[in-house]
Amino acid sequence: MKEIEFTKYADGLVPVIVQDHLTNVVLMLGFMNAEALEQTKALKRVTFFSRSKQRLWTKGEESGHYLGLKEILVDCDNDTLLIKAEPHGPVCHTGSDTCFNEVNKPGFLTALGITIDERFVNRDDHSYTASLFNKGVNAIAQKVGEEAVELVIEAKDNDEQKFLGEAADLMFHYLVLLRQKGYGLADVVNVLESRHK
């Protein structure tokens, strides 16, 4: 990480923009001194210097709604931080998801990926997704193949509902196969982005 120029500001505090690591929604703005930055790294929880309390303050120390550290980025002038974090509860003291009163909700595919991850870890007997994981990679791969064939067949006709239904089935089973292999949709997006460059 680049060296932060805390001395650019008279009070030695640099602005810190906190962003949700999954949704990229801006959660809040705070300030850090060098000690707050070091404590953030050590605790893996975002810690600020509170100007009102005149001390270090770990977000959520009273409410339990802390910000789990995922990544720290430094701007081009080395005097502002962007922290990507995982919020554990509402971020704002008012109870809102963000200090800007935005709803911080992951996109549907991200939310679906989270649900698939949960089914992978907790193999509920009543879950179709968990039953796929229990059958193993060969059965999941076979199901993806079947859904791909069904999509191709529906593509030759003009029934929009059937075509979209098969496309959704293929997408779902494809996401399950990715998780079974230890990957997620973000990994595939990274490959596509690298090819696009």
C-alpha positions as CSV (number, residue, x, y, z in Angstrom):
1,M,0.0,0.0,0.0
2,K,1.2,3.5,-0.8
3,E,2.3,5.8,2.0
4,I,-0.5,8.0,3.2
5,E,0.3,11.7,3.5
6,F,-1.5,12.5,6.8
7,T,0.4,15.8,7.1
8,K,-1.4,17.3,4.2
9,Y,-4.3,18.2,6.6
10,A,-3.7,20.4,9.6
11,D,-5.4,17.9,12.0
12,G,-3.5,14.9,10.6
13,L,-6.7,13.2,9.6
14,V,-7.4,11.9,6.1
15,P,-10.9,11.4,4.7
16,V,-12.1,7.8,4.3
17,I,-14.8,6.7,2.0
18,V,-16.3,3.3,3.0
19,Q,-17.9,1.3,0.2
20,D,-19.7,-2.1,0.4
21,H,-17.4,-4.7,-1.1
22,L,-20.2,-6.5,-2.9
23,T,-22.6,-3.8,-4.1
24,N,-20.1,-0.8,-4.4
25,V,-22.7,1.4,-2.6
26,V,-21.0,4.1,-0.6
27,L,-21.8,3.5,3.1
28,M,-20.3,6.4,4.9
29,L,-17.5,8.9,5.2
30,G,-15.1,9.1,8.2
31,F,-11.6,10.2,9.1
32,M,-8.5,8.3,10.1
33,N,-5.1,9.2,11.5
34,A,-2.1,6.8,11.2
35,E,-3.1,5.0,14.4
36,A,-6.7,4.4,13.2
37,L,-5.4,3.0,10.0
38,E,-3.0,0.6,11.8
39,Q,-5.8,-0.6,14.1
40,T,-8.1,-1.1,11.1
41,K,-5.5,-3.4,9.6
42,A,-4.8,-5.2,12.9
43,L,-8.5,-5.8,13.9
44,K,-9.8,-6.2,10.3
45,R,-12.6,-3.9,11.4
46,V,-12.8,-0.3,10.2
47,T,-11.6,2.1,12.9
48,F,-11.8,5.9,12.7
49,F,-10.5,8.8,14.7
50,S,-13.7,10.4,16.1
51,R,-13.4,14.2,16.0
52,S,-16.3,14.5,18.5
53,K,-14.9,12.0,21.0
54,Q,-11.2,12.8,20.3
55,R,-10.2,9.2,20.3
56,L,-10.1,6.1,18.1
57,W,-13.5,4.7,17.4
58,T,-14.1,1.3,15.9
59,K,-17.4,1.4,14.0
60,G,-19.9,-0.7,15.7
61,E,-18.1,-0.9,19.1
62,E,-21.4,-0.1,20.8
63,S,-24.1,-1.3,18.3
64,G,-22.3,-4.4,17.1
65,H,-22.8,-3.2,13.5
66,Y,-19.2,-3.2,12.6
67,L,-17.5,-2.9,9.2
68,G,-15.4,-5.9,8.3
69,L,-12.3,-4.9,6.4
70,K,-11.9,-6.3,2.9
71,E,-9.6,-3.9,1.0
72,I,-7.9,-0.5,1.4
73,L,-7.2,1.7,-1.6
74,V,-5.3,5.0,-1.7
75,D,-6.2,7.8,-4.1
76,C,-3.8,9.3,-6.6
77,D,-2.7,12.1,-4.2
78,N,-2.0,9.7,-1.3
79,D,-4.4,11.7,0.9
80,T,-7.7,9.9,0.8
81,L,-8.6,6.3,1.5
82,L,-11.3,4.1,-0.1
83,I,-12.1,1.2,2.1
84,K,-14.2,-1.7,0.8
85,A,-15.9,-3.4,3.7
86,E,-18.6,-5.9,4.7
87,P,-21.3,-4.3,6.8
88,H,-22.6,-6.3,9.7
89,G,-25.9,-4.5,10.2
90,P,-27.1,-1.0,9.4
91,V,-24.2,1.5,9.0
92,C,-25.9,4.7,10.0
93,H,-26.7,5.6,13.6
94,T,-30.3,6.3,12.4
95,G,-30.7,2.6,11.4
96,S,-30.3,3.2,7.7
97,D,-28.2,0.9,5.5
98,T,-26.0,3.9,4.7
99,C,-25.3,7.4,6.0
100,F,-26.7,8.6,2.7
101,N,-30.1,6.9,3.3
102,E,-29.6,4.5,0.4
103,V,-30.7,0.9,0.5
104,N,-27.7,-1.3,0.3
105,K,-29.0,-4.4,-1.4
106,P,-26.9,-6.8,-3.5
107,G,-28.1,-7.4,-7.1
108,F,-30.1,-10.5,-7.6
109,L,-27.3,-12.6,-9.0
110,T,-25.1,-11.7,-6.0
111,A,-27.9,-12.5,-3.6
112,L,-28.5,-15.8,-5.4
113,G,-24.8,-16.6,-5.2
114,I,-24.9,-15.9,-1.4
115,T,-27.9,-18.3,-1.1
116,I,-26.0,-21.0,-3.1
117,D,-23.0,-20.6,-0.9
118,E,-25.2,-21.1,2.2
119,R,-26.7,-24.2,0.7
120,F,-23.2,-25.5,0.0
121,V,-22.1,-25.0,3.6
122,N,-25.4,-26.0,5.3
123,R,-26.7,-29.1,3.5
124,D,-30.4,-28.8,4.4
125,D,-32.3,-32.0,3.5
126,H,-35.2,-30.0,2.2
127,S,-33.1,-27.9,-0.2
128,Y,-33.0,-28.8,-3.9
129,T,-29.6,-26.9,-4.2
130,A,-28.1,-28.8,-1.2
131,S,-29.3,-32.1,-2.8
132,L,-27.4,-31.2,-6.0
133,F,-24.2,-30.6,-3.9
134,N,-24.7,-33.9,-2.1
135,K,-24.8,-35.7,-5.5
136,G,-21.4,-34.3,-6.4
137,V,-19.7,-32.6,-9.4
138,N,-20.6,-35.3,-12.0
139,A,-24.3,-35.1,-11.3
140,I,-24.2,-31.3,-11.3
141,A,-22.2,-31.1,-14.6
142,Q,-24.7,-33.5,-16.1
143,K,-27.6,-31.3,-15.0
144,V,-25.9,-28.3,-16.6
145,G,-25.5,-30.2,-19.8
146,E,-29.2,-31.2,-19.8
147,E,-30.3,-27.7,-19.2
148,A,-28.0,-26.4,-22.0
149,V,-29.6,-28.9,-24.5
150,E,-33.1,-27.9,-23.4
151,L,-32.2,-24.2,-23.9
152,V,-31.0,-25.0,-27.4
153,I,-34.2,-26.9,-28.2
154,E,-36.3,-24.0,-27.0
155,A,-34.2,-21.5,-29.0
156,K,-35.5,-23.1,-32.2
157,D,-39.1,-22.3,-31.3
158,N,-40.9,-19.0,-30.6
159,D,-42.2,-19.6,-27.1
160,E,-40.6,-16.8,-25.1
161,Q,-41.7,-18.1,-21.7
162,K,-40.2,-21.6,-22.3
163,F,-37.0,-20.1,-23.7
164,L,-36.5,-17.8,-20.8
165,G,-37.4,-20.5,-18.3
166,E,-34.8,-22.8,-19.8
167,A,-32.2,-19.9,-19.8
168,A,-32.9,-19.4,-16.1
169,D,-32.6,-23.1,-15.3
170,L,-29.2,-23.2,-17.1
171,M,-28.0,-20.1,-15.3
172,F,-29.0,-21.5,-11.9
173,H,-27.3,-24.9,-12.4
174,Y,-24.3,-23.2,-13.9
175,L,-23.9,-21.1,-10.7
176,V,-24.2,-24.3,-8.6
177,L,-21.5,-26.0,-10.7
178,L,-19.2,-22.9,-10.3
179,R,-19.7,-23.1,-6.5
180,Q,-19.1,-26.9,-6.4
181,K,-15.8,-26.2,-8.1
182,G,-14.9,-23.5,-5.6
183,Y,-15.7,-20.5,-7.8
184,G,-18.3,-17.8,-8.2
185,L,-19.7,-15.6,-10.9
186,A,-17.2,-12.9,-10.0
187,D,-14.4,-15.2,-11.0
188,V,-15.9,-15.7,-14.5
189,V,-16.5,-11.9,-14.8
190,N,-12.8,-11.3,-14.0
191,V,-11.8,-13.6,-16.9
192,L,-14.2,-11.8,-19.3
193,E,-12.9,-8.5,-18.2
194,S,-9.3,-9.6,-18.8
195,R,-10.2,-10.7,-22.3
196,H,-12.0,-7.5,-23.0
197,K,-8.8,-5.4,-22.2
